Amino acid sequence: MRYPAPSARRLRVYAFDPQTASRLGSVNYAYATISLPWKQVGEEDLQAGPVNEYVEVIDVDPASNQFYDPVDLNDSYLLAQDGLTPSEGNPQFHQQMVFAVAMKIIYIFERALGRKVIWAPHWNRHLNKYEPVDKLRIYPHALREANAYYSMEKRALLFGYFRSTNASAGATWIFTALSHDIVAHETTHAVLDGLHRRYAEATSVDSLAFHEAFADIVALMSHFTLSEAVSAHIQQKGGSLDEAGLLSGLAEQFARGTVGRASLRQYVGHKPDPELLAVTTECHDRGAILVAAVFDAFLTIYKARTDDLLRIGNLTRGEDKRLNTDLVARLTREAVKSADHVLRMCIRALDYLPPVDVRFGEFLRAIITADNDLVPDDPHNYRIAFAEAFRARGILVEDCLSMSPENLLWESPEQMFGKNPLEVDDLNDIDLDLQAHYKRAEILKSSEENRTQVWKWLRTPDEHLSVDLAWENALGIYFIFRDKTPYGIFSKGGFPSVEVHSVRTTRRAGPDGQDLRQLVLEVTQRRRGYFDLDEQEKADATKGTPAKAHDFIFRGGATLIIDLRDQHLRYVIRKRVDDNIRLDEQRRLLSNPEGFGFTYHPESGEREPFAMIHRGH
């Protein structure tokens, strides 16, 4: 008799890191069991490694010249006991840990975005084209150093391990692959790179910090999926979550082993200072301000959802009094739900951002707009909580009348341009594949075909776009060279080059049964940038390829969000390629990279890898 496959694969991991398992005060919630779908529709079988259609764990240890045998999670003994027992000394458990946490983060993104996660393509310099990346590689023991990072060049996560002389770390050897926070943080870098690969470029202080901030947001909010730890904290702190502890900090063991602090970054206990953002430039420190704003919003939402429960119990939040077990369970459910809502709001916002040079204020507008589209009613005032938290941290929005949620919504094309540049039947002229594919290989193929179709549609000399100033104005790029067009824009065949960065579809369900189906297009354009202002002016004023090679790449472009239910263009979120103010900001940033806490490689145009800490520290 053939039995049906189980619905889930359960794998044991450290809930935080090995140090929490060695203390009496935290051992009761030091471990967690991650439940992953056994096999989704269209997915390939799990192989030893582990290897599935998303990731490939490769356990090579160059420092000790070792290759560790891959763990087989389909072994009957491991299936019977939820995988290997958490252990610092077992390399196969390290493989299990990075796989389980990485897949957990991937599924969190897929649930919020309404589609499968796709990795950033790899640029083949020999063939001069992008090639799709099927699997993200994960190396649990790649480095013998106190760091971990996502490598854009390798499209891989590289985790380090090191000997610690700090007794407070609780171990002689510390493995970053065993830190739930670090694995979640680096996996988020990889997912975000797949969504917005131009965010890896150093264009402004905010764009540098955004990658680090978003990775911290996901790692921090994923703490609240650990119900046992949340429940213990709530009981200990009298229902309060705004006291420093494991839930509000990141990478405790790593921090103790490197810098001697209780956490690498702590997001509770720092009073909001609206002046701090203006004087903070190092990418991790600046990103921490954005994370603090999101965490402040979460705390406000949690308090609003639980004030009535404490009033019913005639209790004051934070008082030193043991709470009723049922009350702790209810408070825990509200904390978990609030964190889940906040994290999904942040992830959904990624589709509502410009394709290049993201700023913190734009992230707030994206959060508000994306949430308003899916949940028109806001009974718990989530959007007000976000706006207040960002304002208190000095994160303001340019070109908005006020910081009220209704004023923070992205404008419609009609509001921006007086009319909608997309005609109702325009999409019928593009042979788009909008089917709901289940296999990632089919999704990759469909996505590439859709990019080609949109590019051809944009460049076809017909009544739609050939000399349509309205479309050029809407996208912030150029299709032909005119009198005021910067000739520094890269060209091919006498026309400005245009890149259709991505074409992706989403389908999301709202709490009241809303069915939101959208097509998200990202179009970008490159322009030569020079440190010397005279060279810049000469390149922009002269036809043809400039005599002097450019110093850096400056980009513009737009994100188009189209409602597939009626083919209506809802939003155009743009960054103009002829914006000389932005160009000057990028010039100043790249002229002094060390002053902003990053390393820039001019020969490739890339910044340093996305490390848990700045590698120069």
C-alpha angles and dihedrals in degrees: 000000000000113000123209117258116258118259096233144025113221119208128182119228140161107275091216112349138308093277093069088058092057097057126079091218094060107022092099091066100026094107132055136185116223115209113209127181108268092227128337123217109289096009122135121239119274112259131198112281084050098272127168134152092284107041142018119205111209114184106202117148106198094181093061096026091239134144110196120212111255119249117246106214090186091067107123093231092053092046089054094055104036094260129298122341111258108265135162092209100052114085091195090060089051087057091049092049097052091044095049096046094043092051091046090056092045091054091047089057093045092051092051098041097043095229143067122286114251123192123233112269120250119243110233104207092191095054093032094228143095119262124199119252112223101188135021109230119224122198111191094189103028098129138035093212139089098267147072129203149170111247114212091192094055096030085227144120112238118196124194135205129200146175113259124207092187109103092203090068089072095222141067093221121037121199117200088201088070095057111097089202096052095047091048091046095051094042089055090054089056094047092047091049089055090053099041112012092172089064086077089070121095103242104138141353090261095050090051092051098041096073091051093043096050092049089053092047092057094044092047098046092045086067086075093062085071099086096182093056093044091050093050092049093048092050092047095046099041095251095313124128098180096086120095116261144116093305095056100041136066134231101352099179093044090050094049091048095050114025100012095240129130090244138006090236125006120199102189128069099038113111112226111263113191091196097055098080093059093059099038117091108152105106099232093044093046091046089053089064091057091047090049090053091053091046090049089054090050092051091050091050093047092050092049091051094049106035091093092053091055092046090053089053091045089236135143116225112253097014118145097251131115110251126224111266093236091050091051089052091052093046090049092052090051092049092049092046094047092050091048092051093048093048093048090049089054094047095047088053090066090079090055098057130098114262093242141031100014119201129201093243090054089054090057091050089049092051092050095044097045091048092047091053094052100032108028092178117062104194095166094045094238092156093052089050091055094046093050094046093051093046091051090055093050095254103141131173123236121226095019124120092220143343094258114125094245091055093046094061115111111256120251119243088253090058093046102042107013092248140038110260092204113081118213094250098040094100089056087069091060118076095220123173103223097164120133100251119191102191114078091219089059091046091052091050093046092048092053092047091050091051090053093048094050091046091053090048092051093049100040110112099231138113092290107065116343096111099353106146090188092062093044090051091047095051097038091229137095132248096185134020114258134173095280098034111118106244087207086083110107113252142190126197092358094303130099111264116246126195122204094210098190144341115201137163128216135193118190133174121217126215092259095048097274113164109209115185118177142172113217117198125185119196122182140177133200128227128184115251127203132190090214110074093209091054089048092052092046094050093049093048100045126077118231132024112330118244092233119063116242121257097216143352121259118195139198134176146117145258114227119200114197125187105228092201092072102004089244119155103233103178142010111197107186147175111197117232090215094055101125093183091062089043091056092049091054091047092054092047095051092044090065109024096157090055088062096044103254141096119237124201107204094188091063101022091233132125124225120291117282099265129182087238130015104276091224092062 
